[in-house]
Amino acid sequence: MKNTILLLILAILSGCYGPKTPLKTGLEGKALPAFNLLLTDSSTYVNTGNLPNSQPIVLFCFSPRCPYCRAQMDEIVGDMASLKGIRFYVLTTWPFAEMKDFYRHYQLNTFSNVVVGLDYTHFFVDYFKAEGIPYLAIYGRDKRLKGAFMGNVYSNQIKEVAGN
């Protein structure tokens, strides 16, 4: 009985974090959609339609309270040296104050390739029909969707899908 419970726990945990195949969204190959994010200074907006083509882009939708989102951010921040060639747009629909706490906690201002913003229109979740978080949408240099993941993924998977 003890072994069965332990095996069940390991199976559940391995499903939350680890090698995964990208989701089938029906959006593969489509261009990055244009939507606005309110940045952490509370007065600047960035429109994703105006992002440069110079680097792969990862849109990372999170909840500030979600332990899996925090684990995903730990993974990204912990391997930022090898991810520096990728632009991360870390976004949430949660209240602005909680987004700012997350931003401060992870000291995301110290990374030139990370932008944090509030998706105040809930565009991302609606567009991707995201049923859970963390949710990552990975776009190539050409700003076309290469893959999307729900749940935690390793940084080497992000690099591999991004083509970086």
N, CA and C atoms as a LAMMPS dump frame, in Angstrom:
ITEM: TIMESTEP
0
ITEM: NUMBER OF ATOMS
492
ITEM: BOX BOUNDS ff ff ff
-5.0000000000000000e+02 5.0000000000000000e+02
-5.0000000000000000e+02 5.0000000000000000e+02
-5.0000000000000000e+02 5.0000000000000000e+02
ITEM: ATOMS id mol type element x y z
1 1 1 N 0.822 -1.193 0
2 1 2 C 0 0 0
3 1 3 C 0.866 1.256 0
4 2 1 N 1.928 1.219 0.83
5 2 2 C 2.84 2.35 0.919
6 2 3 C 3.5 2.63 -0.433
7 3 1 N 3.928 1.571 -1.095
8 3 2 C 4.567 1.709 -2.402
9 3 3 C 3.592 2.245 -3.451
10 4 1 N 2.351 1.836 -3.379
11 4 2 C 1.343 2.315 -4.326
12 4 3 C 1.124 3.813 -4.162
13 5 1 N 1.032 4.276 -2.935
14 5 2 C 0.844 5.703 -2.663
15 5 3 C 2.06 6.49 -3.134
16 6 1 N 3.25 5.986 -2.84
17 6 2 C 4.475 6.656 -3.277
18 6 3 C 4.543 6.718 -4.799
19 7 1 N 4.198 5.637 -5.466
20 7 2 C 4.203 5.6 -6.926
21 7 3 C 3.182 6.586 -7.506
22 8 1 N 2.032 6.68 -6.897
23 8 2 C 0.998 7.615 -7.336
24 8 3 C 1.475 9.06 -7.185
25 9 1 N 2.093 9.38 -6.082
26 9 2 C 2.624 10.738 -5.853
27 9 3 C 3.687 11.072 -6.883
28 10 1 N 4.597 10.147 -7.153
29 10 2 C 5.644 10.386 -8.152
30 10 3 C 5.055 10.581 -9.542
31 11 1 N 4.035 9.823 -9.889
32 11 2 C 3.39 9.966 -11.199
33 11 3 C 2.729 11.331 -11.334
34 12 1 N 2.079 11.783 -10.284
35 12 2 C 1.434 13.101 -10.308
36 12 3 C 2.467 14.197 -10.454
37 13 1 N 3.521 14.118 -9.658
38 13 2 C 4.555 15.149 -9.72
39 13 3 C 5.286 15.157 -11.054
40 14 1 N 5.523 14.004 -11.634
41 14 2 C 6.228 13.975 -12.925
42 14 3 C 5.367 14.551 -14.033
43 15 1 N 4.067 14.513 -13.881
44 15 2 C 3.176 15.096 -14.873
45 15 3 C 3.156 16.61 -14.825
46 16 1 N 3.56 17.19 -13.695
47 16 2 C 3.536 18.645 -13.536
48 16 3 C 4.8 19.31 -14.06
49 17 1 N 5.883 18.578 -14.121
50 17 2 C 7.137 19.215 -14.474
51 17 3 C 7.986 18.223 -15.238
52 18 1 N 8.391 18.584 -16.405
53 18 2 C 9.28 17.688 -17.104
54 18 3 C 9.062 17.697 -18.593
55 19 1 N 9.774 16.807 -19.26
56 19 2 C 9.7 16.77 -20.713
57 19 3 C 8.261 16.594 -21.184
58 20 1 N 7.858 17.486 -22.042
59 20 2 C 6.511 17.456 -22.583
60 20 3 C 6.581 17.749 -24.062
61 21 1 N 5.531 17.364 -24.735
62 21 2 C 5.404 17.757 -26.132
63 21 3 C 4.5 18.979 -26.158
64 22 1 N 4.71 19.847 -27.13
65 22 2 C 3.855 21.039 -27.205
66 22 3 C 2.384 20.664 -27.384
67 23 1 N 1.516 21.523 -26.883
68 23 2 C 0.077 21.356 -27.055
69 23 3 C -0.301 21.535 -28.513
70 24 1 N -1.382 20.946 -28.904
71 24 2 C -1.957 21.183 -30.232
72 24 3 C -2.986 22.292 -30.058
73 25 1 N -2.64 23.498 -30.466
74 25 2 C -3.518 24.648 -30.265
75 25 3 C -4.302 25.009 -31.519
76 26 1 N -3.834 24.575 -32.674
77 26 2 C -4.429 25.001 -33.929
78 26 3 C -3.898 26.352 -34.374
79 27 1 N -3.015 26.927 -33.561
80 27 2 C -2.439 28.243 -33.856
81 27 3 C -0.986 28.143 -34.318
82 28 1 N -0.466 26.927 -34.392
83 28 2 C 0.926 26.734 -34.8
84 28 3 C 1.17 27.396 -36.149
85 29 1 N 2.273 28.135 -36.242
86 29 2 C 2.632 28.806 -37.484
87 29 3 C 1.965 30.154 -37.674
88 30 1 N 1.013 30.479 -36.829
89 30 2 C 0.329 31.779 -36.95
90 30 3 C 1.182 32.874 -36.325
91 31 1 N 1.01 34.086 -36.839
92 31 2 C 1.766 35.241 -36.36
93 31 3 C 1.356 35.614 -34.933
94 32 1 N 2.298 36.189 -34.221
95 32 2 C 2.062 36.697 -32.876
96 32 3 C 0.922 37.711 -32.927
97 33 1 N -0.142 37.507 -32.16
98 33 2 C -1.253 38.452 -32.199
99 33 3 C -0.88 39.761 -31.501
100 34 1 N -1.543 40.813 -31.878
101 34 2 C -1.295 42.126 -31.274
102 34 3 C -2.275 42.353 -30.128
103 35 1 N -1.719 42.579 -28.94
104 35 2 C -2.527 42.953 -27.78
105 35 3 C -1.653 43.763 -26.836
106 36 1 N -2.291 44.517 -25.953
107 36 2 C -1.572 45.42 -25.056
108 36 3 C -1.317 44.796 -23.696
109 37 1 N -0.171 45.162 -23.132
110 37 2 C 0.179 44.828 -21.765
111 37 3 C 0.487 46.128 -21.029
112 38 1 N -0.033 46.264 -19.819
113 38 2 C 0.296 47.391 -18.958
114 38 3 C 1.513 46.99 -18.143
115 39 1 N 2.596 47.749 -18.281
116 39 2 C 3.845 47.387 -17.623
117 39 3 C 3.854 47.778 -16.149
118 40 1 N 4.887 47.344 -15.448
119 40 2 C 4.961 47.49 -14.001
120 40 3 C 5.07 48.932 -13.522
121 41 1 N 5.387 49.876 -14.408
122 41 2 C 5.428 51.281 -13.972
123 41 3 C 4.028 51.89 -13.935
124 42 1 N 3.013 51.152 -14.327
125 42 2 C 1.594 51.499 -14.321
126 42 3 C 1.194 52.595 -15.306
127 43 1 N 2.114 53.001 -16.168
128 43 2 C 1.75 54.022 -17.148
129 43 3 C 2.2 53.686 -18.574
130 44 1 N 3.07 52.699 -18.718
131 44 2 C 3.583 52.322 -20.036
132 44 3 C 2.862 51.074 -20.533
133 45 1 N 2.503 51.115 -21.802
134 45 2 C 1.881 49.969 -22.458
135 45 3 C 2.818 49.48 -23.551
136 46 1 N 2.826 48.172 -23.752
137 46 2 C 3.548 47.603 -24.879
138 46 3 C 2.527 46.813 -25.694
139 47 1 N 2.597 46.963 -27.007
140 47 2 C 1.727 46.205 -27.889
141 47 3 C 2.559 45.109 -28.527
142 48 1 N 2.125 43.877 -28.394
143 48 2 C 2.9 42.747 -28.899
144 48 3 C 3.042 42.77 -30.411
145 49 1 N 2.191 43.499 -31.095
146 49 2 C 2.3 43.629 -32.54
147 49 3 C 3.501 44.446 -32.969
148 50 1 N 4.083 45.191 -32.034
149 50 2 C 5.229 46.041 -32.34
150 50 3 C 6.556 45.466 -31.862
151 51 1 N 6.571 44.214 -31.442
152 51 2 C 7.808 43.619 -30.947
153 51 3 C 8.75 43.328 -32.108
154 52 1 N 10.051 43.512 -31.895
155 52 2 C 11.015 43.275 -32.979
156 52 3 C 11.146 41.789 -33.314
157 53 1 N 11.626 41.504 -34.512
158 53 2 C 11.848 40.128 -34.974
159 53 3 C 13.236 39.61 -34.636
160 54 1 N 13.973 40.32 -33.838
161 54 2 C 15.376 39.977 -33.637
162 54 3 C 15.62 38.744 -32.773
163 55 1 N 14.678 38.378 -31.91
164 55 2 C 14.876 37.259 -30.994
165 55 3 C 13.599 36.431 -30.893
166 56 1 N 13.731 35.164 -30.517
167 56 2 C 12.529 34.393 -30.195
168 56 3 C 11.81 35.054 -29.013
169 57 1 N 10.52 34.824 -28.925
170 57 2 C 9.689 35.435 -27.893
171 57 3 C 8.938 34.345 -27.151
172 58 1 N 8.929 34.444 -25.821
173 58 2 C 8.123 33.554 -24.991
174 58 3 C 7.112 34.406 -24.245
175 59 1 N 5.843 34.079 -24.428
176 59 2 C 4.783 34.683 -23.63
177 59 3 C 4.495 33.699 -22.506
178 60 1 N 4.699 34.14 -21.279
179 60 2 C 4.542 33.277 -20.107
180 60 3 C 3.397 33.823 -19.263
181 61 1 N 2.262 33.141 -19.285
182 61 2 C 1.092 33.55 -18.515
183 61 3 C 1.149 32.862 -17.156
184 62 1 N 1.005 33.66 -16.095
185 62 2 C 1.177 33.139 -14.741
186 62 3 C 0.139 33.715 -13.797
187 63 1 N 0.05 33.08 -12.642
188 63 2 C -0.682 33.617 -11.501
189 63 3 C 0.359 33.84 -10.406
190 64 1 N 0.361 34.995 -9.77
191 64 2 C 1.356 35.26 -8.73
192 64 3 C 1.293 34.283 -7.56
193 65 1 N 0.162 33.666 -7.338
194 65 2 C -0.012 32.761 -6.191
195 65 3 C 0.222 31.294 -6.536
196 66 1 N 0.341 30.98 -7.793
197 66 2 C 0.446 29.597 -8.244
198 66 3 C 1.842 29.026 -7.967
199 67 1 N 1.943 27.935 -7.212
200 67 2 C 3.26 27.359 -6.927
201 67 3 C 3.964 26.836 -8.184
202 68 1 N 3.198 26.368 -9.164
203 68 2 C 3.798 25.862 -10.395
204 68 3 C 4.345 27.016 -11.24
205 69 1 N 3.637 28.149 -11.211
206 69 2 C 4.13 29.336 -11.915
207 69 3 C 5.412 29.829 -11.267
208 70 1 N 5.458 29.785 -9.949
209 70 2 C 6.676 30.193 -9.235
210 70 3 C 7.827 29.239 -9.559
211 71 1 N 7.524 27.949 -9.627
212 71 2 C 8.563 26.974 -9.989
213 71 3 C 9.056 27.223 -11.409
214 72 1 N 8.138 27.57 -12.333
215 72 2 C 8.54 27.86 -13.71
216 72 3 C 9.424 29.103 -13.743
217 73 1 N 9.07 30.119 -12.957
218 73 2 C 9.89 31.332 -12.939
219 73 3 C 11.253 31.041 -12.327
220 74 1 N 11.299 30.198 -11.304
221 74 2 C 12.587 29.784 -10.727
222 74 3 C 13.451 29.115 -11.794
223 75 1 N 12.849 28.241 -12.595
224 75 2 C 13.574 27.545 -13.668
225 75 3 C 14.132 28.546 -14.676
226 76 1 N 13.321 29.5 -15.078
227 76 2 C 13.752 30.49 -16.076
228 76 3 C 14.852 31.38 -15.507
229 77 1 N 14.621 31.928 -14.328
230 77 2 C 15.609 32.822 -13.711
231 77 3 C 16.904 32.072 -13.418
232 78 1 N 16.784 30.837 -12.978
233 78 2 C 17.964 30.041 -12.654
234 78 3 C 18.834 29.709 -13.852
235 79 1 N 18.264 29.754 -15.037
236 79 2 C 19.021 29.425 -16.245
237 79 3 C 19.048 30.602 -17.224
238 80 1 N 18.916 31.81 -16.684
239 80 2 C 18.834 32.992 -17.536
240 80 3 C 20.085 33.193 -18.384
241 81 1 N 21.22 32.756 -17.925
242 81 2 C 22.448 32.922 -18.716
243 81 3 C 22.314 32.23 -20.074
244 82 1 N 21.697 31.068 -20.105
245 82 2 C 21.55 30.368 -21.392
246 82 3 C 20.284 30.796 -22.139
247 83 1 N 19.413 31.552 -21.482
248 83 2 C 18.17 32.008 -22.106
249 83 3 C 18.229 33.476 -22.531
250 84 1 N 19.393 34.082 -22.418
251 84 2 C 19.493 35.528 -22.672
252 84 3 C 19.175 35.912 -24.12
253 85 1 N 19.202 34.975 -25.032
254 85 2 C 18.874 35.261 -26.431
255 85 3 C 17.381 35.191 -26.73
256 86 1 N 16.571 34.998 -25.694
257 86 2 C 15.115 34.9 -25.839
258 86 3 C 14.471 36.044 -25.066
259 87 1 N 13.465 36.684 -25.665
260 87 2 C 12.699 37.74 -24.984
261 87 3 C 11.518 37.087 -24.268
262 88 1 N 11.368 37.378 -22.981
263 88 2 C 10.268 36.85 -22.178
264 88 3 C 9.288 37.969 -21.876
265 89 1 N 8.031 37.738 -22.195
266 89 2 C 6.95 38.638 -21.822
267 89 3 C 6.104 37.862 -20.818
268 90 1 N 6.287 38.217 -19.553
269 90 2 C 5.672 37.526 -18.434
270 90 3 C 4.391 38.291 -18.107
271 91 1 N 3.253 37.63 -18.259
272 91 2 C 1.995 38.356 -18.14
273 91 3 C 0.994 37.637 -17.257
274 92 1 N 0.101 38.43 -16.696
275 92 2 C -0.921 37.902 -15.809
276 92 3 C -2.199 38.705 -15.957
277 93 1 N -3.291 38.129 -15.48
278 93 2 C -4.566 38.844 -15.418
279 93 3 C -4.921 39.169 -13.969
280 94 1 N -4.051 38.794 -13.048
281 94 2 C -4.285 39.038 -11.628
282 94 3 C -4.121 40.521 -11.314
283 95 1 N -4.536 40.943 -10.125
284 95 2 C -4.423 42.362 -9.766
285 95 3 C -2.996 42.899 -9.903
286 96 1 N -2.928 44.166 -10.273
287 96 2 C -1.661 44.843 -10.53
288 96 3 C -0.688 44.711 -9.355
289 97 1 N -1.169 44.913 -8.133
290 97 2 C -0.298 44.859 -6.945
291 97 3 C 0.363 43.488 -6.804
292 98 1 N -0.375 42.423 -7.102
293 98 2 C 0.193 41.076 -6.994
294 98 3 C 1.216 40.826 -8.1
295 99 1 N 0.956 41.376 -9.278
296 99 2 C 1.931 41.275 -10.363
297 99 3 C 3.235 41.958 -9.947
298 100 1 N 3.119 43.131 -9.34
299 100 2 C 4.305 43.878 -8.903
300 100 3 C 5.08 43.112 -7.832
301 101 1 N 4.386 42.46 -6.917
302 101 2 C 5.063 41.662 -5.889
303 101 3 C 5.863 40.524 -6.522
304 102 1 N 5.275 39.859 -7.495
305 102 2 C 5.952 38.781 -8.224
306 102 3 C 7.196 39.336 -8.915
307 103 1 N 7.038 40.454 -9.581
308 103 2 C 8.127 41.146 -10.287
309 103 3 C 9.275 41.467 -9.329
310 104 1 N 8.944 41.997 -8.168
311 104 2 C 9.977 42.341 -7.17
312 104 3 C 10.614 41.089 -6.572
313 105 1 N 9.781 40.101 -6.259
314 105 2 C 10.291 38.875 -5.64
315 105 3 C 11.367 38.218 -6.503
316 106 1 N 11.131 38.159 -7.792
317 106 2 C 12.089 37.523 -8.7
318 106 3 C 13.109 38.502 -9.273
319 107 1 N 13.061 39.737 -8.835
320 107 2 C 13.989 40.782 -9.288
321 107 3 C 14.08 40.793 -10.815
322 108 1 N 12.925 40.766 -11.448
323 108 2 C 12.879 40.663 -12.902
324 108 3 C 13.379 41.922 -13.596
325 109 1 N 13.476 43.007 -12.849
326 109 2 C 14.044 44.238 -13.409
327 109 3 C 15.531 44.094 -13.723
328 110 1 N 16.166 43.068 -13.19
329 110 2 C 17.602 42.874 -13.425
330 110 3 C 17.905 42.154 -14.74
331 111 1 N 16.865 41.719 -15.435
332 111 2 C 17.046 40.982 -16.688
333 111 3 C 16.562 41.835 -17.856
334 112 1 N 17.471 42.154 -18.75
335 112 2 C 17.121 43.031 -19.879
336 112 3 C 16.197 42.357 -20.888
337 113 1 N 16.089 41.047 -20.847
338 113 2 C 15.253 40.319 -21.803
339 113 3 C 13.906 39.898 -21.216
340 114 1 N 13.532 40.479 -20.071
341 114 2 C 12.261 40.138 -19.429
342 114 3 C 11.41 41.395 -19.28
343 115 1 N 10.173 41.295 -19.739
344 115 2 C 9.185 42.362 -19.589
345 115 3 C 7.992 41.751 -18.861
346 116 1 N 7.512 42.438 -17.841
347 116 2 C 6.375 41.943 -17.069
348 116 3 C 5.207 42.896 -17.273
349 117 1 N 4.036 42.325 -17.536
350 117 2 C 2.886 43.182 -17.774
351 117 3 C 1.566 42.544 -17.404
352 118 1 N 0.589 43.406 -17.272
353 118 2 C -0.769 43.005 -16.948
354 118 3 C -1.582 42.896 -18.232
355 119 1 N -2.154 41.733 -18.464
356 119 2 C -3.042 41.51 -19.6
357 119 3 C -4.444 41.872 -19.117
358 120 1 N -4.729 43.142 -19.079
359 120 2 C -5.956 43.664 -18.47
360 120 3 C -7.208 43.356 -19.284
361 121 1 N -7.062 42.915 -20.537
362 121 2 C -8.229 42.533 -21.344
363 121 3 C -8.431 41.018 -21.401
364 122 1 N -7.548 40.271 -20.74
365 122 2 C -7.593 38.8 -20.735
366 122 3 C -7.431 38.227 -22.143
367 123 1 N -6.734 38.944 -23.004
368 123 2 C -6.57 38.519 -24.395
369 123 3 C -5.874 37.165 -24.495
370 124 1 N -4.756 37.02 -23.802
371 124 2 C -3.939 35.816 -23.926
372 124 3 C -4.745 34.557 -23.61
373 125 1 N -5.402 34.543 -22.472
374 125 2 C -6.154 33.366 -22.037
375 125 3 C -7.268 33.046 -23.035
376 126 1 N -7.94 34.075 -23.522
377 126 2 C -9.014 33.859 -24.503
378 126 3 C -8.469 33.364 -25.842
379 127 1 N -7.392 33.979 -26.308
380 127 2 C -6.817 33.623 -27.604
381 127 3 C -6.329 32.172 -27.629
382 128 1 N -5.607 31.785 -26.582
383 128 2 C -5.052 30.433 -26.528
384 128 3 C -6.011 29.415 -25.928
385 129 1 N -7.147 29.9 -25.425
386 129 2 C -8.092 29.015 -24.743
387 129 3 C -7.363 28.237 -23.647
388 130 1 N -6.506 28.977 -22.934
389 130 2 C -5.677 28.38 -21.885
390 130 3 C -6.557 27.907 -20.737
391 131 1 N -6.489 26.636 -20.467
392 131 2 C -7.294 26.045 -19.402
393 131 3 C -6.529 25.929 -18.104
394 132 1 N -5.293 26.344 -18.093
395 132 2 C -4.495 26.262 -16.88
396 132 3 C -3.238 27.089 -17.009
397 133 1 N -2.531 27.184 -15.919
398 133 2 C -1.274 27.914 -15.853
399 133 3 C -0.271 27.06 -15.105
400 134 1 N 0.99 27.293 -15.274
401 134 2 C 1.616 28.221 -16.202
402 134 3 C 1.373 27.804 -17.65
403 135 1 N 1.314 28.801 -18.509
404 135 2 C 1.098 28.576 -19.934
405 135 3 C 2.151 29.376 -20.683
406 136 1 N 2.919 28.696 -21.515
407 136 2 C 3.964 29.35 -22.291
408 136 3 C 3.685 29.186 -23.777
409 137 1 N 3.719 30.291 -24.499
410 137 2 C 3.605 30.286 -25.951
411 137 3 C 4.948 30.75 -26.496
412 138 1 N 5.563 29.94 -27.321
413 138 2 C 6.921 30.205 -27.802
414 138 3 C 6.881 30.543 -29.289
415 139 1 N 7.403 31.718 -29.604
416 139 2 C 7.438 32.218 -30.982
417 139 3 C 8.883 32.298 -31.462
418 140 1 N 9.091 31.983 -32.711
419 140 2 C 10.42 32.092 -33.308
420 140 3 C 10.758 33.528 -33.663
421 141 1 N 11.947 33.72 -34.217
422 141 2 C 12.38 35.055 -34.645
423 141 3 C 11.413 35.696 -35.642
424 142 1 N 10.721 34.859 -36.397
425 142 2 C 9.77 35.35 -37.394
426 142 3 C 8.41 35.702 -36.774
427 143 1 N 8.309 35.601 -35.457
428 143 2 C 7.092 35.904 -34.693
429 143 3 C 5.927 34.991 -35.076
430 144 1 N 6.26 33.734 -35.368
431 144 2 C 5.247 32.714 -35.644
432 144 3 C 5.303 31.666 -34.532
433 145 1 N 4.119 31.214 -34.109
434 145 2 C 4.043 30.267 -32.999
435 145 3 C 4.731 28.958 -33.346
436 146 1 N 5.684 28.578 -32.496
437 146 2 C 6.399 27.319 -32.687
438 146 3 C 5.899 26.242 -31.74
439 147 1 N 5.351 26.649 -30.597
440 147 2 C 4.849 25.671 -29.639
441 147 3 C 4.271 26.342 -28.414
442 148 1 N 3.36 25.639 -27.756
443 148 2 C 2.753 26.125 -26.52
444 148 3 C 2.738 24.992 -25.509
445 149 1 N 2.911 25.341 -24.249
446 149 2 C 2.949 24.355 -23.175
447 149 3 C 2.08 24.828 -22.017
448 150 1 N 1.371 23.9 -21.412
449 150 2 C 0.683 24.174 -20.165
450 150 3 C 1.349 23.313 -19.107
451 151 1 N 1.73 23.931 -18.017
452 151 2 C 2.49 23.237 -16.984
453 151 3 C 3.958 23.595 -17.129
454 152 1 N 4.724 23.114 -16.194
455 152 2 C 6.14 23.467 -16.164
456 152 3 C 6.948 22.722 -17.213
457 153 1 N 7.907 23.449 -17.784
458 153 2 C 8.847 22.87 -18.736
459 153 3 C 10.251 23.32 -18.357
460 154 1 N 11.226 22.556 -18.779
461 154 2 C 12.613 22.905 -18.508
462 154 3 C 13.098 23.957 -19.496
463 155 1 N 14.085 24.718 -19.074
464 155 2 C 14.615 25.792 -19.919
465 155 3 C 15.2 25.249 -21.221
466 156 1 N 15.766 24.042 -21.188
467 156 2 C 16.311 23.504 -22.437
468 156 3 C 15.207 23.206 -23.451
469 157 1 N 13.989 22.886 -22.982
470 157 2 C 12.86 22.702 -23.891
471 157 3 C 12.455 24.035 -24.506
472 158 1 N 12.47 25.079 -23.707
473 158 2 C 12.151 26.415 -24.213
474 158 3 C 13.133 26.783 -25.314
475 159 1 N 14.423 26.594 -25.055
476 159 2 C 15.453 26.911 -26.053
477 159 3 C 15.274 26.066 -27.315
478 160 1 N 15.001 24.809 -27.132
479 160 2 C 14.85 23.898 -28.274
480 160 3 C 13.677 24.33 -29.168
481 161 1 N 12.53 24.599 -28.572
482 161 2 C 11.358 24.988 -29.36
483 161 3 C 11.565 26.364 -29.982
484 162 1 N 12.191 27.271 -29.241
485 162 2 C 12.426 28.626 -29.748
486 162 3 C 13.448 28.634 -30.881
487 163 1 N 14.244 27.585 -30.954
488 163 2 C 15.273 27.529 -31.989
489 163 3 C 16.47 28.382 -31.63
490 164 1 N 16.694 28.525 -30.355
491 164 2 C 17.8 29.366 -29.88
492 164 3 C 18.977 28.523 -29.46
